[in-house]
Amino acid sequence: MSLIRDPGPLFDDSPDAIVLYDSRGSVVRANAAASALLAYAPGSFAKRFRDHVVKGERADALRQFAVAQGGSSTEFDASFESRIGAVVPVTVTLQPVVEGERVAGIFAIARDASATRSTESALARSEQQFRSIFEYHYDAAIALTLRRTFGRVNVATERLTGYRNEELAGMTMAHVIAPDRLEAATAAMERALHGQTVEFDSVVLRRDGTRCEVSVHAMPMVADRTVYGAFAFLKDVSHQRELERRNEELQRKLAHMAFHDSLTGLANRALLEEHTGRAIARARRDGELLAIHYLDLDGFKPINDAYGHSAGDEVLCEIARRLLAAARQHDVVARFGGDEFVVLQAGVTGEAAVRSLSNRLARALREPVTLSNGARVDVAASHGLAVYPKDGADVQSLVRAADADMYDVKQQRKSGRPRRTYAD
């Protein structure tokens, strides 16, 4: 039986659209699926193959039909036009029907390719979007291969490193990361190449030799659960890091200003009281003594009057230097304001150590101070003392006791009474 006259039940029941043409391309028969695909009522199908194809694709479709007319099967993508003008993307298989030695007809099997075309189009758009994001990302972007070489870089990488795209291709991290940061950067990128997302700071060594601080975000390239490379995005944070360093330095200076005398650099009252409070707690715990030495300069005002306030400042700075030299390393020397100084002597096991420091402080003030103008001025001080725990059990009471003792010494001097000393 000829297939041209009776294509059989598979023709009519097939879910694919099938149209049977004679050897010249005229429709012999179309199944129900073909009628539904192109919105034709049964028996009203367009008469020729060329009429099913949209005009812009007819030439190529007719070349494919000629292949089938020559006796060979062929498959191609095309766009068919339905009866109502809708364009239907299809994948067409043309299968010649050979009877004897001649092509008696041609089966055209058309599968709706809308979903496939849509998926392919979506994938193409996704690839274009990825390329666009990669190429035009504001930060430097590097695609690292499994050979640890640069596979692709964007324009921002050229700006950051100073190298051109063609120079960067095939480079490694060793070419662009500063030597002192290379080991850490390499280890981080190895984690990315093994499937981890990592963030780290590093330093790029530009082509001109200058250094640029960067923040790096790296992630693996994964397809079908297999890592085939890594992406690294490098953000220039040099300006940000410099601002952070300046802010930290400013905070340190502010903290120092809050607890230190601006002229001499010594601890101020607040810092002395803080240290004294901690020292009292340790002395109470360990059964030790601590001493507050309170010194008030005598005859300081005449120096200001005679030589000016700048000379007075010189004297105060020199006295501060001498007191620091006389005190132990862990003692706290503070300026209480004006010409008053306090030395906290902590960790004392006996009063002999207190007398020893008193002597050193007295000797420190014994020598005249030479001013920058060459003048030499004598400086003396009234020295008050308070010892924990006999003179007070807290910061305020100890400071008051030392201040009162200093005032008593000063009054003794003014009245001509024998001056109290702390010598052995």
RAGILIN-V345031 format. One record per helix or strand of 3 or more residues. SS is the DSSP state (A for helix, B for strand). FROM is the first residue (numbers start at 1). TO is the last residue. If there is no record, write none. Layout:
SS;FROM;TO, SS;FROM;TO
This chain:
A;9;13, B;17;22, B;26;30, A;32;37, A;49;52, A;55;69, B;74;81, B;87;99, B;102;112, A;114;136, B;140;144, B;150;153, A;155;161, A;165;168, A;173;176, A;179;193, B;198;205, B;211;223, B;226;236, A;238;259, A;269;286, B;289;298, A;300;307, A;309;326, B;332;337, B;340;348, A;351;364, B;380;388, A;395;415
